Amino acid sequence: MKATLLKGFFLFFALLFLCYSCKSGLDTRGSEGYKSSINEASFTSIPLTPGNIISKIKVEDKESEWKYDLTIPEIKAGEKAPLFIVLHGGVGSKNYTKFSDCLVVPGLKNSKGFIFSPSGAWRTWTLDYLEKRILDFIDLAKKHWPIDPEKIVLVGYSNGSLAGWEYAKDYPDIFSAMILMGSNCKVEEKLDIPIYVIQGTEDKFFPIKKARKRIAEAKALGCNITFVEAEGKTHIKACEYSEILKTSVPWLQNQVWNLR
């Protein structure tokens, strides 16, 4: 009996270690034989004409195409622009274009950046294949587009925001900042990325009291978090946050990017 229990004990921790090893080994870009999940020829065929594009890009993982909504800014010769990666919430998995057009694009239009809003899974953005696509897309954007590598920002709402807290821990060298809305993720270690948190006071899924408590705990750990309470805002009507999202642009320009 003891031998069986001991064997089970070691098997459990072996599987746990394997799980964490797989997660930490996800970002293997630059290693010999690394294969991007994004088809580079398909990426370079995207026309850099100012305006909005709703289209698909070829991917080389479990699917053949990836739907996206992309807003391209006007850029003068020699200039580089910010890149915003948008992770939608659960409802956005079917209406990611509406989510981008009614919330993110109006909220971030003064940033004069690229806004990339892809479709994702219903429940999570931390699925390995989606996470890898995000990393590969950023690499190709930096390679082929006039992107300022010091101005790459992740924007998340609800499920996308929950994933953003994980990305903040795992990829501090990729993102210069994050704007996370509609969540109250518990932080257990100091994060090195400045984070702008917007939370509705009437959010029934993520109560404001718990959000306040967890933000205070994160700040006590040394996290650089700016917390904005959206008075009267709920969780379901994400588009109502567009005006509040606008307040994140001067924060980026004056408190994040001017320090780099």
Contacts in CASP RR format, 6 or more apart in sequence:
PFRMAT RR
TARGET T0000
AUTHOR 0000-0000-0000
METHOD contacts of the structure
MODEL  1
MKATLLKGFFLFFALLFLCYSCKSGLDTRGSEGYKSSINEASFTSIPLTP
GNIISKIKVEDKESEWKYDLTIPEIKAGEKAPLFIVLHGGVGSKNYTKFS
DCLVVPGLKNSKGFIFSPSGAWRTWTLDYLEKRILDFIDLAKKHWPIDPE
KIVLVGYSNGSLAGWEYAKDYPDIFSAMILMGSNCKVEEKLDIPIYVIQG
TEDKFFPIKKARKRIAEAKALGCNITFVEAEGKTHIKACEYSEILKTSVP
WLQNQVWNLR
22 128 0 8 1.000
23 128 0 8 1.000
23 170 0 8 1.000
24 170 0 8 1.000
26 128 0 8 1.000
26 131 0 8 1.000
26 132 0 8 1.000
26 135 0 8 1.000
27 135 0 8 1.000
27 170 0 8 1.000
27 171 0 8 1.000
28 34 0 8 1.000
29 135 0 8 1.000
29 136 0 8 1.000
29 139 0 8 1.000
35 60 0 8 1.000
36 60 0 8 1.000
36 136 0 8 1.000
36 139 0 8 1.000
36 140 0 8 1.000
37 59 0 8 1.000
37 60 0 8 1.000
37 61 0 8 1.000
37 129 0 8 1.000
37 132 0 8 1.000
37 133 0 8 1.000
37 136 0 8 1.000
38 57 0 8 1.000
38 58 0 8 1.000
38 59 0 8 1.000
38 60 0 8 1.000
38 66 0 8 1.000
38 133 0 8 1.000
38 136 0 8 1.000
38 137 0 8 1.000
38 140 0 8 1.000
39 57 0 8 1.000
39 58 0 8 1.000
39 59 0 8 1.000
39 60 0 8 1.000
40 140 0 8 1.000
41 58 0 8 1.000
42 57 0 8 1.000
42 58 0 8 1.000
43 57 0 8 1.000
43 137 0 8 1.000
43 140 0 8 1.000
43 144 0 8 1.000
44 144 0 8 1.000
46 53 0 8 1.000
46 55 0 8 1.000
46 57 0 8 1.000
46 70 0 8 1.000
47 53 0 8 1.000
48 72 0 8 1.000
48 145 0 8 1.000
49 72 0 8 1.000
50 72 0 8 1.000
50 73 0 8 1.000
50 74 0 8 1.000
50 75 0 8 1.000
51 71 0 8 1.000
51 72 0 8 1.000
52 69 0 8 1.000
52 70 0 8 1.000
52 71 0 8 1.000
52 72 0 8 1.000
52 101 0 8 1.000
52 105 0 8 1.000
53 68 0 8 1.000
53 69 0 8 1.000
53 70 0 8 1.000
53 71 0 8 1.000
53 72 0 8 1.000
54 67 0 8 1.000
54 68 0 8 1.000
54 69 0 8 1.000
54 70 0 8 1.000
54 97 0 8 1.000
55 67 0 8 1.000
55 68 0 8 1.000
55 70 0 8 1.000
56 65 0 8 1.000
56 66 0 8 1.000
56 67 0 8 1.000
56 68 0 8 1.000
57 65 0 8 1.000
57 66 0 8 1.000
57 68 0 8 1.000
58 64 0 8 1.000
58 65 0 8 1.000
58 66 0 8 1.000
59 65 0 8 1.000
59 66 0 8 1.000
59 133 0 8 1.000
61 129 0 8 1.000
61 132 0 8 1.000
61 133 0 8 1.000
62 129 0 8 1.000
66 118 0 8 1.000
66 119 0 8 1.000
66 133 0 8 1.000
67 96 0 8 1.000
67 118 0 8 1.000
67 119 0 8 1.000
68 116 0 8 1.000
68 117 0 8 1.000
68 118 0 8 1.000
68 119 0 8 1.000
69 96 0 8 1.000
69 97 0 8 1.000
69 100 0 8 1.000
69 101 0 8 1.000
69 116 0 8 1.000
69 117 0 8 1.000
69 118 0 8 1.000
70 114 0 8 1.000
70 115 0 8 1.000
70 116 0 8 1.000
70 117 0 8 1.000
71 100 0 8 1.000
71 105 0 8 1.000
71 113 0 8 1.000
71 114 0 8 1.000
71 115 0 8 1.000
72 114 0 8 1.000
73 81 0 8 1.000
73 112 0 8 1.000
73 113 0 8 1.000
73 114 0 8 1.000
74 112 0 8 1.000
75 81 0 8 1.000
75 112 0 8 1.000
75 146 0 8 1.000
78 146 0 8 1.000
79 146 0 8 1.000
80 146 0 8 1.000
80 147 0 8 1.000
80 148 0 8 1.000
80 151 0 8 1.000
81 112 0 8 1.000
81 113 0 8 1.000
81 114 0 8 1.000
81 146 0 8 1.000
81 147 0 8 1.000
81 148 0 8 1.000
81 151 0 8 1.000
82 111 0 8 1.000
82 112 0 8 1.000
82 113 0 8 1.000
82 114 0 8 1.000
82 147 0 8 1.000
82 148 0 8 1.000
82 151 0 8 1.000
82 152 0 8 1.000
82 153 0 8 1.000
82 252 0 8 1.000
83 113 0 8 1.000
83 114 0 8 1.000
83 116 0 8 1.000
83 138 0 8 1.000
83 141 0 8 1.000
83 145 0 8 1.000
83 147 0 8 1.000
83 148 0 8 1.000
83 151 0 8 1.000
83 152 0 8 1.000
83 153 0 8 1.000
84 104 0 8 1.000
84 108 0 8 1.000
84 111 0 8 1.000
84 113 0 8 1.000
84 114 0 8 1.000
84 115 0 8 1.000
84 116 0 8 1.000
84 153 0 8 1.000
84 154 0 8 1.000
84 155 0 8 1.000
85 116 0 8 1.000
85 134 0 8 1.000
85 137 0 8 1.000
85 138 0 8 1.000
85 152 0 8 1.000
85 153 0 8 1.000
85 154 0 8 1.000
85 155 0 8 1.000
86 99 0 8 1.000
86 100 0 8 1.000
86 104 0 8 1.000
86 115 0 8 1.000
86 116 0 8 1.000
86 117 0 8 1.000
86 118 0 8 1.000
86 155 0 8 1.000
86 156 0 8 1.000
87 120 0 8 1.000
87 125 0 8 1.000
87 154 0 8 1.000
87 155 0 8 1.000
87 156 0 8 1.000
87 157 0 8 1.000
87 159 0 8 1.000
87 160 0 8 1.000
87 161 0 8 1.000
87 163 0 8 1.000
87 164 0 8 1.000
88 96 0 8 1.000
88 99 0 8 1.000
88 100 0 8 1.000
88 117 0 8 1.000
88 119 0 8 1.000
88 120 0 8 1.000
88 156 0 8 1.000
88 157 0 8 1.000
88 158 0 8 1.000
88 159 0 8 1.000
88 160 0 8 1.000
89 99 0 8 1.000
89 156 0 8 1.000
89 157 0 8 1.000
89 158 0 8 1.000
89 159 0 8 1.000
89 160 0 8 1.000
89 161 0 8 1.000
89 238 0 8 1.000
90 122 0 8 1.000
90 123 0 8 1.000
90 158 0 8 1.000
90 159 0 8 1.000
91 99 0 8 1.000
91 158 0 8 1.000
91 236 0 8 1.000
91 238 0 8 1.000
92 98 0 8 1.000
92 99 0 8 1.000
92 119 0 8 1.000
93 119 0 8 1.000
93 120 0 8 1.000
93 121 0 8 1.000
93 122 0 8 1.000
96 117 0 8 1.000
96 118 0 8 1.000
96 119 0 8 1.000
96 120 0 8 1.000
97 117 0 8 1.000
98 239 0 8 1.000
99 117 0 8 1.000
99 157 0 8 1.000
99 238 0 8 1.000
99 239 0 8 1.000
100 115 0 8 1.000
100 117 0 8 1.000
102 238 0 8 1.000
102 239 0 8 1.000
102 242 0 8 1.000
103 157 0 8 1.000
103 238 0 8 1.000
103 239 0 8 1.000
103 241 0 8 1.000
103 242 0 8 1.000
103 245 0 8 1.000
104 115 0 8 1.000
104 117 0 8 1.000
104 155 0 8 1.000
104 242 0 8 1.000
104 245 0 8 1.000
105 115 0 8 1.000
106 242 0 8 1.000
106 245 0 8 1.000
106 246 0 8 1.000
107 242 0 8 1.000
107 243 0 8 1.000
107 245 0 8 1.000
107 246 0 8 1.000
107 248 0 8 1.000
107 249 0 8 1.000
108 115 0 8 1.000
108 155 0 8 1.000
108 245 0 8 1.000
108 246 0 8 1.000
108 248 0 8 1.000
108 249 0 8 1.000
110 246 0 8 1.000
110 249 0 8 1.000
111 249 0 8 1.000
111 252 0 8 1.000
111 253 0 8 1.000
114 141 0 8 1.000
114 145 0 8 1.000
114 147 0 8 1.000
116 137 0 8 1.000
116 141 0 8 1.000
118 133 0 8 1.000
118 134 0 8 1.000
118 137 0 8 1.000
120 130 0 8 1.000
121 127 0 8 1.000
121 130 0 8 1.000
123 159 0 8 1.000
124 130 0 8 1.000
124 159 0 8 1.000
124 162 0 8 1.000
124 163 0 8 1.000
125 131 0 8 1.000
125 134 0 8 1.000
125 159 0 8 1.000
125 160 0 8 1.000
125 163 0 8 1.000
125 164 0 8 1.000
126 163 0 8 1.000
126 166 0 8 1.000
131 167 0 8 1.000
135 171 0 8 1.000
135 174 0 8 1.000
138 152 0 8 1.000
138 174 0 8 1.000
141 147 0 8 1.000
142 149 0 8 1.000
150 176 0 8 1.000
150 257 0 8 1.000
150 260 0 8 1.000
151 176 0 8 1.000
151 252 0 8 1.000
151 257 0 8 1.000
152 174 0 8 1.000
152 175 0 8 1.000
152 176 0 8 1.000
153 175 0 8 1.000
153 176 0 8 1.000
153 177 0 8 1.000
153 178 0 8 1.000
153 179 0 8 1.000
153 252 0 8 1.000
154 164 0 8 1.000
154 167 0 8 1.000
154 168 0 8 1.000
154 175 0 8 1.000
154 177 0 8 1.000
154 178 0 8 1.000
154 179 0 8 1.000
155 178 0 8 1.000
155 179 0 8 1.000
155 180 0 8 1.000
155 181 0 8 1.000
156 163 0 8 1.000
156 164 0 8 1.000
156 178 0 8 1.000
156 179 0 8 1.000
156 180 0 8 1.000
156 181 0 8 1.000
157 180 0 8 1.000
157 181 0 8 1.000
157 182 0 8 1.000
157 238 0 8 1.000
157 241 0 8 1.000
158 181 0 8 1.000
158 182 0 8 1.000
158 183 0 8 1.000
158 205 0 8 1.000
158 235 0 8 1.000
158 238 0 8 1.000
160 180 0 8 1.000
160 183 0 8 1.000
161 180 0 8 1.000
161 181 0 8 1.000
161 182 0 8 1.000
161 183 0 8 1.000
161 185 0 8 1.000
162 183 0 8 1.000
162 185 0 8 1.000
164 178 0 8 1.000
164 180 0 8 1.000
165 180 0 8 1.000
165 183 0 8 1.000
165 185 0 8 1.000
165 187 0 8 1.000
167 175 0 8 1.000
167 178 0 8 1.000
168 175 0 8 1.000
168 178 0 8 1.000
168 191 0 8 1.000
168 193 0 8 1.000
168 195 0 8 1.000
169 189 0 8 1.000
169 191 0 8 1.000
172 191 0 8 1.000
172 192 0 8 1.000
172 193 0 8 1.000
175 193 0 8 1.000
176 193 0 8 1.000
176 194 0 8 1.000
176 256 0 8 1.000
176 257 0 8 1.000
176 260 0 8 1.000
177 193 0 8 1.000
177 194 0 8 1.000
177 195 0 8 1.000
177 196 0 8 1.000
177 252 0 8 1.000
177 256 0 8 1.000
178 193 0 8 1.000
178 194 0 8 1.000
178 195 0 8 1.000
178 196 0 8 1.000
179 195 0 8 1.000
179 196 0 8 1.000
179 198 0 8 1.000
179 245 0 8 1.000
179 248 0 8 1.000
180 195 0 8 1.000
180 196 0 8 1.000
180 197 0 8 1.000
180 198 0 8 1.000
181 197 0 8 1.000
181 198 0 8 1.000
181 199 0 8 1.000
181 238 0 8 1.000
181 241 0 8 1.000
181 245 0 8 1.000
182 198 0 8 1.000
182 199 0 8 1.000
182 200 0 8 1.000
182 203 0 8 1.000
182 205 0 8 1.000
182 206 0 8 1.000
182 235 0 8 1.000
183 199 0 8 1.000
183 206 0 8 1.000
183 211 0 8 1.000
184 199 0 8 1.000
184 206 0 8 1.000
184 207 0 8 1.000
184 210 0 8 1.000
184 211 0 8 1.000
184 214 0 8 1.000
185 214 0 8 1.000
186 214 0 8 1.000
186 217 0 8 1.000
187 214 0 8 1.000
187 217 0 8 1.000
187 218 0 8 1.000
187 221 0 8 1.000
187 223 0 8 1.000
188 221 0 8 1.000
189 221 0 8 1.000
190 221 0 8 1.000
190 222 0 8 1.000
190 223 0 8 1.000
191 218 0 8 1.000
191 223 0 8 1.000
191 224 0 8 1.000
193 224 0 8 1.000
194 224 0 8 1.000
194 225 0 8 1.000
194 226 0 8 1.000
194 255 0 8 1.000
194 256 0 8 1.000
195 223 0 8 1.000
195 224 0 8 1.000
195 225 0 8 1.000
195 226 0 8 1.000
196 225 0 8 1.000
196 226 0 8 1.000
196 228 0 8 1.000
196 248 0 8 1.000
196 251 0 8 1.000
196 252 0 8 1.000
197 211 0 8 1.000
197 215 0 8 1.000
197 225 0 8 1.000
197 226 0 8 1.000
197 227 0 8 1.000
197 228 0 8 1.000
198 228 0 8 1.000
198 230 0 8 1.000
198 241 0 8 1.000
198 244 0 8 1.000
198 245 0 8 1.000
198 248 0 8 1.000
199 206 0 8 1.000
199 208 0 8 1.000
199 211 0 8 1.000
199 227 0 8 1.000
199 228 0 8 1.000
199 229 0 8 1.000
199 230 0 8 1.000
200 208 0 8 1.000
200 229 0 8 1.000
200 230 0 8 1.000
200 231 0 8 1.000
200 232 0 8 1.000
200 233 0 8 1.000
200 234 0 8 1.000
200 235 0 8 1.000
200 241 0 8 1.000
201 208 0 8 1.000
201 229 0 8 1.000
201 230 0 8 1.000
201 231 0 8 1.000
201 232 0 8 1.000
201 233 0 8 1.000
202 208 0 8 1.000
202 232 0 8 1.000
202 233 0 8 1.000
202 234 0 8 1.000
203 211 0 8 1.000
203 233 0 8 1.000
203 234 0 8 1.000
203 235 0 8 1.000
204 234 0 8 1.000
204 235 0 8 1.000
205 235 0 8 1.000
206 235 0 8 1.000
208 229 0 8 1.000
212 227 0 8 1.000
215 225 0 8 1.000
215 227 0 8 1.000
218 225 0 8 1.000
219 225 0 8 1.000
226 251 0 8 1.000
226 255 0 8 1.000
228 244 0 8 1.000
228 247 0 8 1.000
230 241 0 8 1.000
230 244 0 8 1.000
233 240 0 8 1.000
233 241 0 8 1.000
233 244 0 8 1.000
234 240 0 8 1.000
END
